[in-house]
Amino acid sequence: MAPLFKDPETQKKMFSGSSFVGDTDIKVNSCGFWVMHRDAETLFHDGGTVQCNTEFEFDPKSGIGMISMSNGVGGTILYELPDVIFGETKTNDTAENGTADDTDISGTYVNSRTPAKGFASFQRYVMALAAPVRITKSGGGTYKMVSQGDSFDIQPVGNDLYRFDDGEDTDIMCIESLSDGTVVMHQMANDLVRDNSAPVKGLLFCYYLVSGIAALVLIIIKIVRKANNKLKMYKGCGIVFAAQTAKLTVFVSYIAFNGICRLGAEKLPSAVWCIINIICAVICGAAVISDITGLFSKSDNKGKAWKYILNIVFNVLTVAAVIVLELYRFWGI
């Protein structure tokens, strides 16, 4: 026997449960092991790297356990063999049908295991676009959740407790409103946090990067027109060109620094990229001021009004992206 378990109380405590669904006795975690409610109550943990998956699951009472390792993603061994050995998962539904508190849980939810502050927070907002988790009201106090193509009916069964039903299986989950108003959906491996602004912020970041591609196209057009003596100058066009160059630099540096970070170097490239974002925001801010001045000037630039207006809109969005998404925040990396 391992020295850690010479005292039987240690092992007993390890298997007794350390995290529960709300204020019920439904076990979620037991000192690092996730709890599965089957014909037998089992403990498990899984893991994996790219194209590899593993799972360890056992029944503390019978002493029966299994370990599976796969050089692929999912499959029969990982997802069906435990059902054969320990029985299919069941809902430990100790909560009766009832009415939860009056918290409105509808909205868009983001993964809490992503940066919430700083330049890297854009990851959670992009995920909200790529793999949205949305809860909407269905009437009669019930809700419906759509996540990655799956649909769940949600019904309150107690204080902060909700029954999730996908038509095949049901589960009890805790969704609570914290003292600061944040609504959190507690899940097995991670929590989901309601953030209704996430899709808008995700779109803002996508614009921020795509504007670099648009800037490249505009710069090429200007170069070609200038080579053919067809490029007409107007007031403020110099700072506009500088803003386009800055946006292109942001896009190219983002691609380059992502590659560098994958090699293991993270802090320096990230800090440099944030500084580039700051410089881009300053130049775009200066371009906005210049365009506003040109738009209301009494010179012969009135025919360029549409250019001034478009430049103002796009450069304001660029500055907003840097500020709202905190793409300037390189400290604390």
ROLUM-839675 format. One line per field, with one value per residue (C-alpha): residue number from 1; z, x, y. Coordinates in nm, 2 decimals. Each point is the difference from the previous one (the first is absolute). Last residue first. Example, Ala and Ser with C-alpha at 12.3 -4.5 7.8 and 13.67 -1.06 7.14 Angstrom:
% ROLUM-839675
seq [2 | 1]
z [0.71 | 0.07]
x [1.37 | -0.14]
y [-0.11 | -0.34]
This chain:
% ROLUM-839675
seq [333 | 332 | 331 | 330 | 329 | 328 | 327 | 326 | 325 | 324 | 323 | 322 | 321 | 320 | 319 | 318 | 317 | 316 | 315 | 314 | 313 | 312 | 311 | 310 | 309 | 308 | 307 | 306 | 305 | 304 | 303 | 302 | 301 | 300 | 299 | 298 | 297 | 296 | 295 | 294 | 293 | 292 | 291 | 290 | 289 | 288 | 287 | 286 | 285 | 284 | 283 | 282 | 281 | 280 | 279 | 278 | 277 | 276 | 275 | 274 | 273 | 272 | 271 | 270 | 269 | 268 | 267 | 266 | 265 | 264 | 263 | 262 | 261 | 260 | 259 | 258 | 257 | 256 | 255 | 254 | 253 | 252 | 251 | 250 | 249 | 248 | 247 | 246 | 245 | 244 | 243 | 242 | 241 | 240 | 239 | 238 | 237 | 236 | 235 | 234 | 233 | 232 | 231 | 230 | 229 | 228 | 227 | 226 | 225 | 224 | 223 | 222 | 221 | 220 | 219 | 218 | 217 | 216 | 215 | 214 | 213 | 212 | 211 | 210 | 209 | 208 | 207 | 206 | 205 | 204 | 203 | 202 | 201 | 200 | 199 | 198 | 197 | 196 | 195 | 194 | 193 | 192 | 191 | 190 | 189 | 188 | 187 | 186 | 185 | 184 | 183 | 182 | 181 | 180 | 179 | 178 | 177 | 176 | 175 | 174 | 173 | 172 | 171 | 170 | 169 | 168 | 167 | 166 | 165 | 164 | 163 | 162 | 161 | 160 | 159 | 158 | 157 | 156 | 155 | 154 | 153 | 152 | 151 | 150 | 149 | 148 | 147 | 146 | 145 | 144 | 143 | 142 | 141 | 140 | 139 | 138 | 137 | 136 | 135 | 134 | 133 | 132 | 131 | 130 | 129 | 128 | 127 | 126 | 125 | 124 | 123 | 122 | 121 | 120 | 119 | 118 | 117 | 116 | 115 | 114 | 113 | 112 | 111 | 110 | 109 | 108 | 107 | 106 | 105 | 104 | 103 | 102 | 101 | 100 | 99 | 98 | 97 | 96 | 95 | 94 | 93 | 92 | 91 | 90 | 89 | 88 | 87 | 86 | 85 | 84 | 83 | 82 | 81 | 80 | 79 | 78 | 77 | 76 | 75 | 74 | 73 | 72 | 71 | 70 | 69 | 68 | 67 | 66 | 65 | 64 | 63 | 62 | 61 | 60 | 59 | 58 | 57 | 56 | 55 | 54 | 53 | 52 | 51 | 50 | 49 | 48 | 47 | 46 | 45 | 44 | 43 | 42 | 41 | 40 | 39 | 38 | 37 | 36 | 35 | 34 | 33 | 32 | 31 | 30 | 29 | 28 | 27 | 26 | 25 | 24 | 23 | 22 | 21 | 20 | 19 | 18 | 17 | 16 | 15 | 14 | 13 | 12 | 11 | 10 | 9 | 8 | 7 | 6 | 5 | 4 | 3 | 2 | 1]
z [-1.87 | 0.28 | -0.22 | -0.37 | 0.02 | -0.33 | -0.15 | 0.28 | -0.20 | 0.05 | -0.06 | -0.30 | -0.16 | 0.05 | -0.17 | -0.30 | 0.00 | 0.00 | -0.29 | -0.20 | 0.06 | -0.05 | -0.32 | -0.14 | 0.08 | -0.15 | -0.31 | -0.05 | 0.04 | -0.28 | -0.23 | 0.28 | -0.02 | -0.18 | 0.32 | 0.26 | 0.26 | 0.17 | -0.14 | 0.01 | 0.37 | 0.07 | -0.21 | 0.18 | 0.34 | -0.11 | -0.15 | 0.34 | 0.17 | -0.26 | 0.07 | 0.37 | -0.03 | -0.22 | 0.24 | 0.29 | -0.21 | -0.08 | 0.37 | 0.06 | -0.26 | 0.16 | 0.34 | -0.15 | -0.19 | 0.32 | 0.23 | -0.22 | -0.13 | -0.01 | -0.37 | -0.02 | 0.12 | -0.30 | -0.24 | 0.17 | -0.01 | -0.38 | -0.06 | 0.24 | -0.14 | -0.35 | 0.12 | 0.22 | -0.28 | -0.24 | 0.24 | 0.04 | -0.38 | -0.03 | 0.27 | -0.17 | -0.33 | 0.18 | 0.15 | -0.35 | -0.15 | 0.25 | -0.27 | -0.34 | -0.25 | -0.32 | -0.12 | -0.37 | -0.09 | -0.12 | 0.27 | 0.25 | -0.09 | 0.05 | 0.34 | 0.11 | -0.10 | 0.18 | 0.32 | -0.03 | -0.02 | 0.29 | 0.21 | -0.07 | 0.14 | 0.31 | 0.04 | 0.02 | 0.33 | 0.18 | -0.16 | 0.15 | 0.34 | -0.03 | -0.10 | 0.31 | 0.21 | -0.14 | 0.07 | 0.36 | 0.11 | 0.15 | 0.24 | 0.21 | 0.16 | -0.08 | 0.25 | -0.06 | 0.03 | 0.14 | -0.06 | 0.21 | -0.19 | 0.13 | 0.00 | 0.10 | 0.19 | 0.24 | 0.28 | -0.22 | -0.19 | -0.01 | -0.25 | 0.14 | -0.21 | 0.01 | -0.29 | -0.25 | -0.28 | -0.33 | -0.09 | 0.08 | 0.35 | 0.25 | 0.34 | 0.19 | 0.35 | 0.13 | 0.26 | -0.12 | -0.30 | -0.27 | -0.35 | -0.29 | -0.34 | -0.18 | -0.36 | -0.16 | -0.31 | 0.18 | 0.30 | -0.01 | 0.34 | 0.05 | 0.30 | 0.23 | 0.22 | -0.18 | -0.32 | -0.21 | 0.10 | -0.18 | 0.10 | -0.24 | -0.02 | -0.32 | -0.15 | -0.26 | 0.10 | 0.38 | -0.06 | -0.16 | 0.32 | 0.22 | -0.20 | 0.00 | 0.37 | -0.11 | 0.00 | 0.37 | 0.21 | 0.01 | -0.13 | -0.09 | 0.23 | 0.08 | -0.33 | -0.13 | 0.04 | -0.20 | 0.16 | 0.19 | 0.37 | 0.14 | 0.37 | 0.16 | 0.24 | -0.09 | -0.03 | 0.05 | -0.14 | 0.27 | 0.06 | 0.07 | -0.37 | -0.01 | -0.37 | -0.14 | -0.19 | -0.17 | 0.18 | 0.16 | -0.25 | -0.31 | 0.05 | 0.06 | -0.33 | -0.20 | 0.01 | 0.01 | -0.16 | -0.26 | -0.15 | 0.12 | -0.18 | -0.10 | 0.15 | 0.27 | 0.36 | 0.23 | 0.37 | 0.18 | 0.35 | 0.23 | 0.37 | 0.09 | 0.22 | -0.15 | -0.35 | -0.26 | -0.30 | -0.17 | -0.35 | -0.27 | -0.33 | -0.28 | -0.32 | 0.15 | 0.37 | 0.24 | 0.33 | 0.20 | 0.36 | 0.17 | 0.31 | 0.00 | 0.17 | -0.11 | -0.22 | -0.13 | 0.16 | -0.12 | 0.24 | -0.12 | 0.19 | 0.14 | 0.36 | -0.07 | -0.26 | -0.10 | 0.28 | 0.04 | 0.37 | -0.08 | 0.09 | -0.35 | -0.18 | 0.21 | 0.04 | 0.24 | -0.01 | 0.23 | -0.22 | 0.13 | 0.35 | 0.02 | -0.14 | 0.26 | 0.28 | -0.08 | 0.12 | -0.19 | -0.31 | -0.08 | 0.07 | -0.31 | 0.08]
x [0.20 | -0.07 | 0.06 | -0.08 | -0.34 | -0.03 | -0.24 | -0.24 | -0.29 | -0.20 | 0.30 | 0.17 | -0.33 | -0.13 | 0.30 | -0.06 | -0.37 | 0.08 | 0.24 | -0.27 | -0.27 | 0.23 | 0.15 | -0.35 | -0.11 | 0.32 | -0.03 | -0.37 | 0.09 | 0.25 | -0.20 | 0.01 | 0.38 | 0.01 | 0.09 | -0.25 | 0.09 | -0.27 | 0.09 | 0.38 | -0.01 | -0.20 | 0.24 | 0.31 | -0.16 | -0.08 | 0.35 | 0.15 | -0.21 | 0.12 | 0.36 | -0.05 | -0.19 | 0.27 | 0.27 | -0.19 | -0.05 | 0.37 | 0.07 | -0.23 | 0.17 | 0.34 | -0.13 | -0.14 | 0.33 | 0.20 | -0.22 | -0.07 | 0.30 | -0.08 | 0.01 | -0.38 | 0.06 | 0.22 | -0.27 | -0.26 | 0.25 | 0.02 | -0.37 | -0.07 | 0.30 | -0.15 | -0.34 | 0.13 | 0.24 | -0.29 | -0.20 | 0.30 | 0.05 | -0.37 | 0.04 | 0.31 | -0.19 | -0.28 | 0.27 | 0.12 | -0.35 | -0.07 | -0.10 | -0.03 | 0.23 | -0.11 | 0.16 | -0.02 | 0.37 | 0.02 | 0.25 | -0.21 | -0.31 | 0.20 | 0.13 | -0.34 | -0.16 | 0.27 | -0.06 | -0.38 | 0.04 | 0.24 | -0.23 | -0.29 | 0.22 | 0.08 | -0.36 | -0.07 | 0.20 | -0.19 | -0.33 | 0.04 | 0.07 | -0.32 | -0.20 | 0.12 | -0.08 | -0.36 | -0.03 | 0.13 | -0.22 | -0.26 | 0.26 | -0.14 | 0.28 | 0.04 | 0.19 | 0.26 | 0.06 | -0.33 | -0.22 | -0.12 | -0.20 | 0.09 | -0.21 | 0.19 | -0.21 | 0.28 | -0.14 | 0.01 | -0.30 | -0.01 | -0.04 | 0.04 | -0.05 | -0.22 | 0.03 | -0.23 | 0.07 | -0.18 | -0.21 | 0.27 | -0.13 | 0.17 | -0.16 | 0.08 | 0.11 | 0.06 | -0.27 | -0.20 | -0.12 | 0.02 | -0.05 | 0.24 | -0.06 | 0.33 | 0.10 | 0.33 | 0.14 | 0.30 | -0.20 | -0.37 | -0.17 | -0.38 | -0.17 | -0.29 | -0.19 | -0.33 | 0.14 | 0.29 | 0.26 | 0.34 | 0.34 | 0.29 | 0.33 | 0.19 | 0.28 | 0.17 | -0.15 | 0.03 | 0.34 | 0.11 | -0.11 | 0.18 | 0.33 | -0.03 | 0.10 | 0.36 | 0.07 | -0.09 | -0.28 | -0.23 | 0.25 | -0.16 | -0.11 | -0.32 | -0.15 | -0.26 | -0.38 | -0.25 | -0.34 | -0.29 | 0.06 | -0.27 | 0.02 | -0.35 | 0.10 | -0.06 | -0.35 | -0.06 | 0.04 | 0.16 | 0.37 | 0.17 | 0.06 | 0.32 | -0.04 | 0.14 | 0.31 | 0.00 | 0.13 | 0.34 | 0.18 | -0.21 | -0.05 | 0.37 | 0.07 | -0.22 | 0.17 | 0.37 | 0.03 | -0.27 | 0.16 | 0.12 | 0.30 | 0.28 | 0.32 | -0.22 | 0.07 | -0.26 | 0.03 | -0.27 | -0.11 | -0.16 | 0.07 | -0.36 | -0.06 | 0.25 | -0.15 | 0.26 | 0.07 | 0.32 | -0.03 | 0.25 | -0.01 | 0.26 | -0.04 | 0.15 | 0.04 | -0.23 | -0.17 | -0.25 | -0.09 | -0.24 | -0.19 | -0.29 | -0.34 | -0.13 | -0.30 | 0.13 | 0.05 | 0.34 | 0.22 | 0.30 | 0.32 | 0.20 | -0.09 | -0.34 | -0.19 | -0.36 | -0.18 | -0.38 | -0.05 | -0.19 | 0.09 | 0.11 | 0.12 | 0.28 | 0.38 | 0.23 | -0.14 | 0.05 | 0.27 | 0.30 | -0.14 | -0.02 | 0.35 | 0.14 | -0.21 | 0.16 | 0.34 | 0.26 | -0.14 | 0.27 | 0.27 | -0.13 | -0.12]
y [3.89 | 0.24 | 0.30 | -0.02 | 0.17 | 0.17 | -0.25 | 0.08 | -0.14 | 0.33 | 0.23 | -0.17 | -0.08 | 0.35 | 0.15 | -0.22 | 0.07 | 0.38 | -0.06 | -0.17 | 0.26 | 0.31 | -0.15 | -0.07 | 0.36 | 0.16 | -0.21 | 0.09 | 0.37 | -0.01 | 0.23 | 0.26 | 0.01 | 0.34 | 0.18 | 0.13 | -0.27 | -0.20 | -0.34 | 0.08 | 0.07 | -0.31 | -0.20 | 0.14 | -0.08 | -0.35 | -0.05 | 0.10 | -0.26 | -0.26 | 0.09 | -0.03 | -0.32 | -0.15 | 0.10 | -0.17 | -0.31 | -0.02 | 0.03 | -0.29 | -0.20 | 0.07 | -0.12 | -0.32 | -0.07 | 0.05 | -0.21 | -0.30 | -0.19 | -0.37 | -0.08 | 0.05 | 0.36 | 0.07 | -0.12 | 0.22 | 0.28 | -0.01 | -0.02 | 0.29 | 0.20 | -0.02 | 0.11 | 0.29 | 0.11 | 0.02 | 0.21 | 0.23 | 0.04 | 0.09 | 0.26 | 0.15 | 0.02 | 0.19 | 0.23 | 0.08 | 0.04 | 0.28 | 0.26 | -0.17 | -0.16 | -0.14 | -0.33 | -0.04 | 0.04 | -0.36 | -0.09 | 0.19 | -0.20 | -0.33 | 0.11 | 0.12 | -0.32 | -0.20 | 0.21 | -0.05 | -0.38 | -0.01 | 0.22 | -0.24 | -0.29 | 0.21 | 0.08 | -0.37 | -0.01 | 0.28 | -0.11 | -0.35 | 0.17 | 0.21 | -0.31 | -0.18 | 0.31 | 0.00 | -0.37 | 0.03 | 0.29 | -0.23 | -0.14 | -0.28 | -0.21 | -0.37 | -0.21 | -0.26 | -0.37 | -0.13 | 0.30 | 0.29 | 0.26 | 0.34 | 0.32 | 0.32 | 0.24 | 0.11 | -0.22 | -0.30 | -0.14 | -0.38 | -0.27 | -0.35 | -0.30 | -0.31 | -0.24 | -0.17 | -0.24 | -0.07 | 0.29 | 0.26 | 0.06 | 0.24 | 0.02 | 0.32 | 0.09 | 0.35 | -0.05 | -0.30 | -0.19 | 0.27 | -0.15 | 0.02 | -0.17 | -0.07 | 0.03 | -0.11 | 0.18 | 0.13 | 0.12 | 0.09 | 0.04 | 0.02 | 0.16 | -0.07 | 0.25 | -0.06 | 0.13 | -0.12 | 0.26 | -0.01 | -0.14 | 0.04 | -0.18 | 0.11 | -0.21 | 0.22 | 0.33 | -0.04 | -0.16 | 0.33 | 0.18 | -0.24 | 0.04 | 0.38 | -0.01 | -0.04 | 0.38 | 0.04 | -0.13 | -0.30 | -0.25 | -0.34 | -0.28 | 0.19 | -0.12 | 0.25 | 0.01 | 0.20 | 0.09 | -0.14 | -0.08 | 0.24 | -0.04 | -0.03 | -0.28 | -0.36 | -0.14 | -0.37 | -0.34 | -0.21 | 0.00 | -0.34 | -0.05 | -0.20 | -0.02 | -0.33 | -0.09 | -0.34 | -0.30 | -0.06 | -0.24 | 0.04 | 0.38 | 0.04 | -0.17 | 0.24 | 0.34 | -0.07 | -0.34 | 0.07 | 0.31 | 0.33 | 0.16 | -0.23 | -0.15 | -0.15 | -0.10 | -0.16 | -0.08 | -0.20 | -0.06 | -0.25 | 0.04 | -0.08 | 0.30 | 0.24 | -0.05 | 0.11 | 0.22 | 0.10 | 0.16 | 0.09 | 0.18 | 0.08 | 0.19 | 0.32 | -0.05 | -0.18 | -0.03 | -0.19 | -0.04 | -0.23 | -0.10 | -0.24 | -0.02 | -0.34 | -0.05 | 0.33 | 0.35 | 0.11 | 0.20 | 0.20 | -0.08 | 0.30 | -0.03 | -0.14 | 0.19 | 0.05 | -0.17 | 0.05 | 0.07 | 0.31 | 0.37 | 0.08 | -0.31 | -0.14 | 0.03 | -0.19 | -0.35 | -0.30 | -0.18 | 0.19 | 0.02 | -0.38 | -0.03 | 0.22 | -0.16 | -0.34 | 0.13 | -0.18 | 0.17 | 0.25 | -0.27 | -0.19 | -0.35]
